[in-house]
Amino acid sequence: MIAIEITESGTPEVLKPTQCPVPTPSAGEVLIKVAAAGINRPDIMQRKGLYPPPPGASDIPGLEIAGTVVAIGENPTRLKEGDQVCALVTGGGYAEYCLASADLCLPVPRDMSLSEAAALPETFFTVWSNVFNRARLAAGETLFVHGGTSGIGTTAIQLAKAFDAKVFVTAGTEAKCRFCTELGADAAINYNEQDFAEEIRQLTSGKGVNVILDMIGGDYFPRNLKCMAFDARLVQIALQKGTTSEIDLLPIMLKRLTITGSTLRARDTAFKADIAKNLLENVWPLLDYGQIKPIIHATFPLKEAAQAHALMESGQHIGKIILTV
């Protein structure tokens, strides 16, 4: 099969097509003929040599796919050959065939293309796990998302609104801010022109927000604390502006704040399978009936993975970037 390998750590040009054997599914796994694969920030980090795959995972990048089940490993599974699914995988997505745990495969939503379905797993698993499970966002509360036009951001906006929360976001241009409000955000803050902590103070009449989903880190951390209401929860899921920050601990005590974070890739299959079950019950009906949808910015052929990475790093995209096979 054709797959995309990382020939060495570096710029997008290190992504090259290669020939490698088609993998064989083990017990509990299925082999999927890939129709499309999503591009995600962890792929960029892996390419740069900053985020190695966990033990046992493929060194081929790609954490989400959609396609057709063509082989099934040992042990009974609800899946059968010919089923069209999307799946969260620990690696191997940038290829013509990819292994996936049967428990992490979800049906392609009604009337959705395989390219659209490939945009679902990584962002929907991440948002559900962190916003709803870890941070316990409830109806009537306010979610604040940094990076509103990212794949995570566009998913978080739609899911939070679907479950009756208010949503504020940051984005880097007026056009991106406008897109976020058109998608459903109650307010969008241009972080290049506005002080987001001051804007949140005004938007909430000084009360602050209940949940923050942050992919930035660095100097955003102390500013996030200013945005938080009493008993608010901050979930850190990426660190685009660095891993360190100097903060005043007193607000954490006085406002009874909860600071947490997570990464998804290294978690075990049982943990992810529980998320899959929750998504199937609570979110897939919304996708089936078109109440929410993945936002696709661009698609590239598999062999143009380098160009797709370059687009993601440019920051010009809104929503997901997809490789098609």
C-alpha positions in Angstrom: 0.0 0.0 0.0 0.9 3.7 -0.3 1.5 5.5 3.0 3.0 8.8 4.0 6.2 8.5 6.1 8.1 11.1 8.1 11.5 10.7 6.6 13.1 12.8 9.3 12.0 15.5 11.8 11.4 18.8 10.1 9.3 20.9 7.8 6.3 19.6 5.8 8.6 18.5 3.0 9.8 15.6 5.1 6.5 13.9 4.4 7.0 11.5 1.5 4.9 8.7 -0.1 6.3 5.3 0.5 5.3 1.6 -0.2 4.7 -0.6 2.8 2.9 -3.8 3.6 -0.9 -3.8 4.3 -1.3 -4.5 8.0 -3.2 -7.5 9.4 -5.8 -7.0 12.1 -5.2 -8.6 15.5 -7.9 -9.6 18.0 -10.4 -6.8 18.5 -9.1 -4.9 15.4 -10.5 -4.2 12.0 -8.7 -3.3 8.8 -10.1 -0.3 7.1 -9.7 0.7 3.4 -9.2 4.4 3.9 -11.2 6.9 1.9 -10.1 9.9 3.9 -8.0 11.0 6.8 -8.1 14.1 9.0 -5.1 16.3 9.6 -4.5 17.3 13.3 -2.1 19.4 15.3 -0.5 16.3 16.9 0.4 15.2 13.4 2.4 18.4 13.0 4.1 17.9 16.3 5.0 14.3 15.4 6.5 15.5 12.1 8.6 17.9 14.0 9.9 15.2 16.3 8.1 16.6 19.4 5.3 14.1 19.8 6.4 10.5 19.2 3.7 7.8 18.8 2.9 5.8 21.9 4.5 2.3 22.3 3.0 -0.1 19.8 1.4 2.5 17.6 2.2 2.9 13.9 4.9 5.6 13.1 2.8 6.6 10.1 1.0 9.8 11.1 -2.8 10.2 11.1 -5.2 9.9 14.1 -8.6 9.7 12.4 -9.9 8.0 9.3 -13.1 7.1 7.4 -13.5 4.2 5.0 -14.7 0.6 4.6 -14.1 -2.4 6.8 -12.3 -5.0 4.6 -11.0 -7.5 7.3 -11.8 -8.4 10.9 -9.4 -9.8 13.5 -10.2 -12.5 16.0 -13.0 -12.1 18.6 -16.6 -11.2 17.8 -17.4 -7.7 16.8 -20.6 -5.8 15.9 -18.8 -4.8 12.6 -18.8 -6.7 9.4 -16.9 -6.5 6.1 -18.3 -3.7 3.9 -19.4 -1.5 6.8 -18.6 2.2 6.3 -17.1 3.7 9.5 -15.0 6.5 10.9 -12.5 5.7 13.5 -10.1 7.2 16.0 -6.7 5.5 15.7 -3.3 5.9 17.4 -1.5 6.3 14.1 -1.4 5.0 10.6 -4.1 7.2 9.1 -2.1 8.7 6.2 -2.3 5.4 4.2 -4.5 3.4 1.9 -5.2 0.9 4.7 -5.3 1.4 8.4 -5.9 -0.7 11.5 -8.5 0.4 14.1 -9.9 -0.9 17.3 -13.4 -2.2 16.6 -14.5 -0.4 19.7 -13.3 3.0 18.4 -15.2 2.7 15.1 -18.4 4.7 14.7 -20.9 4.5 11.8 -20.8 7.2 9.1 -23.7 9.6 9.9 -26.6 9.6 7.6 -26.1 11.5 4.3 -22.5 12.3 5.2 -19.6 11.7 2.8 -16.6 9.7 3.9 -14.5 12.8 3.6 -16.8 14.6 6.0 -16.8 11.6 8.4 -13.0 11.6 8.5 -13.2 15.0 10.2 -15.2 13.7 13.1 -13.3 11.4 15.4 -10.3 13.3 16.8 -12.2 16.6 17.4 -15.4 15.0 18.7 -13.7 12.6 21.0 -11.5 15.4 22.3 -14.3 17.9 22.9 -16.7 15.4 24.4 -14.0 14.0 26.8 -12.7 17.4 27.9 -15.6 19.8 27.8 -18.5 17.5 28.9 -16.8 14.7 30.9 -13.8 16.4 32.4 -15.1 19.9 32.8 -18.7 19.0 33.2 -20.2 21.8 31.1 -23.9 22.0 31.9 -26.9 23.7 30.2 -27.0 27.4 31.0 -23.2 27.6 31.7 -20.7 29.5 29.5 -17.9 27.9 27.6 -14.9 30.0 26.5 -12.8 28.4 23.6 -9.5 29.7 22.3 -9.1 29.0 18.6 -12.7 29.2 17.6 -12.0 28.4 13.9 -9.8 25.3 14.5 -11.3 21.9 14.1 -11.6 21.7 17.9 -13.1 25.1 18.1 -15.8 24.6 15.4 -16.7 21.3 17.0 -16.9 22.9 20.5 -19.1 25.8 19.4 -21.6 23.4 17.9 -21.7 20.9 20.6 -21.9 23.4 23.4 -24.8 25.2 21.7 -26.5 21.9 21.0 -26.5 21.2 24.8 -27.8 24.7 25.7 -24.6 26.4 26.8 -23.4 29.9 25.9 -20.2 30.1 23.9 -17.5 32.8 23.6 -14.4 32.2 21.5 -11.2 33.9 20.3 -10.0 34.1 16.7 -7.3 36.0 14.9 -9.2 38.0 12.3 -12.5 39.8 11.9 -13.5 37.3 9.2 -12.8 34.4 11.5 -14.7 36.0 14.3 -17.6 36.5 12.0 -17.5 32.9 10.9 -17.7 31.8 14.6 -20.7 33.9 15.4 -22.4 32.6 12.2 -21.7 29.1 13.4 -23.4 29.8 16.7 -20.9 31.5 19.1 -22.5 34.1 21.2 -19.4 36.4 20.9 -16.1 36.2 19.2 -13.0 38.1 20.3 -10.2 39.1 17.9 -7.1 38.3 20.0 -4.9 40.4 17.8 -6.9 43.6 18.5 -8.7 43.0 21.8 -7.7 42.0 25.3 -9.7 38.9 25.7 -9.7 39.0 29.5 -11.2 42.5 29.5 -13.7 41.5 26.8 -14.8 38.5 28.9 -15.2 40.7 31.9 -17.5 43.0 30.0 -19.5 40.1 28.3 -20.1 38.5 31.7 -20.7 41.7 33.7 -17.6 40.8 35.7 -18.8 37.3 36.6 -16.5 35.3 34.3 -17.0 32.0 32.4 -17.7 28.5 33.8 -15.4 26.5 31.5 -12.4 27.3 29.4 -11.0 25.0 26.7 -7.5 26.2 25.9 -5.0 25.0 23.3 -2.6 27.9 23.6 -0.9 27.7 27.1 2.0 30.0 27.8 1.1 33.5 28.7 -2.6 32.8 28.1 -2.7 30.9 31.4 -2.7 33.8 33.9 -5.1 35.7 31.6 -7.4 32.7 31.6 -7.6 32.8 35.4 -8.9 36.4 35.2 -11.7 35.1 32.9 -13.0 32.4 35.3 -16.1 32.6 37.4 -16.3 31.1 40.9 -16.0 27.2 40.7 -15.0 27.5 37.0 -13.0 24.8 35.3 -10.0 25.2 32.9 -9.0 22.3 30.6 -5.6 22.5 28.9 -5.4 20.3 25.8 -2.4 21.8 23.9 0.5 24.3 24.4 1.0 26.2 21.2 2.6 29.2 23.1 4.8 27.1 25.4 4.7 24.9 28.5 5.6 27.4 31.2 3.8 30.4 32.7 4.1 32.6 35.8 0.8 32.9 37.7 -0.7 34.2 40.9 -2.0 31.2 42.8 -4.4 33.3 45.0 -7.3 33.5 42.5 -7.3 29.7 42.2 -7.9 29.5 46.0 -10.3 32.4 46.3 -12.5 31.4 43.3 -12.2 27.7 44.0 -11.0 27.0 40.5 -10.3 23.6 38.9 -7.3 23.4 36.6 -6.9 20.2 34.6 -5.7 18.9 31.3 -5.4 15.8 29.2 -4.0 14.2 26.0 -6.0 11.6 24.2 -3.7 9.6 22.1 -1.9 7.7 24.9 -5.1 6.7 26.7 -6.1 3.1 26.6 -8.7 1.6 24.4 -11.2 1.1 27.2 -11.2 4.9 28.0 -11.7 5.9 24.4 -14.4 3.2 23.9 -16.4 4.8 26.7 -16.2 8.1 24.9 -17.3 6.4 21.6 -20.3 5.0 23.4 -21.2 8.4 24.7 -20.8 10.0 21.3 -23.0 7.4 19.7 -25.8 7.9 22.2 -25.6 11.7 22.6 -24.0 13.2 19.5 -24.5 10.9 16.5 -28.2 11.6 16.4 -27.4 15.3 16.0 -25.1 14.5 13.1 -27.6 12.1 11.6 -30.2 14.9 11.4 -27.9 17.6 10.4 -28.2 19.7 13.5 -24.4 19.8 13.7 -21.7 19.1 11.1 -18.0 19.0 10.5 -16.5 22.1 9.0 -14.2 21.2 6.1 -11.8 23.9 4.9 -9.9 22.0 2.2 -9.1 18.5 0.9 -5.8 17.2 -0.6 -4.9 13.9 -2.2 -2.9 11.6 0.1 0.3 12.3 -1.8 0.0 16.0 -1.1 0.2 15.6 2.7 3.1 18.1 2.8 0.9 20.8 1.3 -1.9 20.0 3.7 0.5 20.4 6.7 1.8 23.7 5.3 -1.8 25.0 5.1 -2.5 24.0 8.7 0.7 25.7 9.9 -0.2 28.9 8.0 -3.2 29.3 10.2 -5.3 30.4 7.3 -7.8 27.5 7.5 -11.2 27.4 9.1 -12.2 24.0 10.3 -10.7 20.7 9.2 -8.1 19.8 6.5 -8.6 16.3 5.0 -6.5 13.9 2.9 -8.4 11.9 0.4 -7.3 8.4 -0.8 
